[in-house]
Amino acid sequence: MPRLLKVFLCHASQDKPEVLKLHRNLKRRNIKPWLDQMDLLPGENWEIEIPNALFSSDVILVCLSKNSVDKEGYVQKEISFALDKALEKPDGTIFIVPVKLEECELPKKLARFQAVDLFRKDGFNRLLLGLNKRAKELGDEIAPITLEETRQRPIKTPKPEIKKEEPKENKHVPEVKQPLAYLPKKKEETKKQEPAQPKLAPVNFRPFAIGGGVITILLGFIFGANYLINHLPSTETPTVSPSKTSRPPTSTVTNVPPTPTITFTPTPGLGSTMIGEDGMTLVFVPAGEFTMGDNSLYEQPIHQVFLDAYWIDQTEVTNAMYAKCVDANQCNPPSNTSSYTHDTYFGNSQFDNYPVIRVSWNDANDYCFWAGRRLPTEAEWEKAARGTNASIYPWGNDDPKDNLLNFKSNVGDTTEVGGYPQGASIYGALDMSGNVWEWVEDWYDENYYRTSPSSNPLGPDSGQYKVLRGGSWYYNFYDVVRSARRYGYDPSSSYYDIGFRCSRSP
């Protein structure tokens, strides 16, 4: 079902009256504009919701006037964010549009974008043409924009001519009342189409094949697996959960997983680790219940979830690990080999132990399959981050500090994985907050928690966005790096602060 084009209105507070007018006019043309005054709900944190809206927009309109061109403050942060995001778009894509509310000079950082003079007679129509081009770039997922005015304007009826009589002596001339000059206005309203609620269905995870040429090794593996099954800790009440076989890879890369060499501890439990074929250390998360969700708008309701035992990567996948998959022709290279501040990042040995970035969900999915693992479910990620005592952050409930995570642009880019051991979760997982956002398996649905199963939830069966978790080095808001915080992002997109980690069942 097509959705409306999402347009973010970046502006200074003194230009609010003109921007409100633009907001109303865009809504009449089958466009979904976002404006803080109209779209922020009472009690919502604007420092969270404004970046949220910027993050998910299709077009950013930067509204400018003589008063706001050189204004310092949050509007400049919005422009900087928009410019960073524009770098990820293909050449020729309409994404940032400077909108001049009056005659004024463009800031230097926006000078390369064609501006529209909204104060001129044809300004709004020219803006609509640009937005319509952007909608066509996005294809059938966007509902058509209404280029012509659909409201019926007031219709003037001609006033009847009233013949005046010559006054006569000793005669009273009656007062003549004028008829109504206008018919009432009529409005055509566009009915909003609500997306259908997706049906929930279990996700199947890929089994990975373990081959062996020597019978004794095979028998030893079977014996070890049987030992694990019969000797897992029994402190929790066991439940029967659906079997998992994996979704097929979504990219065109042909995946051939390597034969993993796995070292198990004799009895997995809290603090147990294992080594994956790619050299990644995995930490063990025992079976049991944990508290999932929070009181924030898209994390409600808080609920109890039971998960089977699983392993999860101790850190994000590194550049060096991902390069092995690329060299094996089983993964696509990152969309760009630079980072936010480094011209050469991926492929530079100096950053081998830094998190791989600029990889899409499809790329992350391919890598985990190649490494004999899978992306964690949203519930698995959250439990590994916050444990069973409903901690706000991986390290507990204390506010974030520089020694706990890479956050608030205090470094200005990614940092080496595992560089903040004091910020580890109870299971020993590192960098679950900050550094880079992390892809997880689930499709994003803001209302999923209201209907999700209480045992091993696998997320909606389909959707438009995939879930990101953990926040990144770029953000300045404590709320973004909470363990319960969730975002949706286009699975085919990549960005300079998005990476991933993998997981696997016992």
Protein Blocks (a to p, Z undefined) as FASTA:
>chain_A
ZZdddddddddfklmmmmmmmmmmmmmnopacddfklmmcghiafklmmmmmmmmpmbdc
ddddfklmmpgcjklmmmmmmmmmmmmpcehiafbacddfbdcdddfklmmpccddfkbm
klmmmmmmmmmmmmmmnommbccddfbdfbdcdddddddddddddddehiacdddddddf
bdcddddddddddddddddddddddddddddfbfklmmmmmmmmmmmmmmgcfkbccddd
ddddddddfbfbdcddddddddddfbgcehiacddfkopacddddeddddeddfbfklcc
cdddddddddddfbdcdfklmmmmmmnopaccdfbfcdfklmblghpaklmmpccehiaf
klmmmmmmmnopacddfklmmmmmnomnopablnlmbdcdfklbcehhlnopacdehilm
mlpcfkopahkgghiacddfbdcdfklmmmpcfehpebjfbdfbdcdehiafkbccfklm
pmkbccdddfkbccfkbccdddddZZ
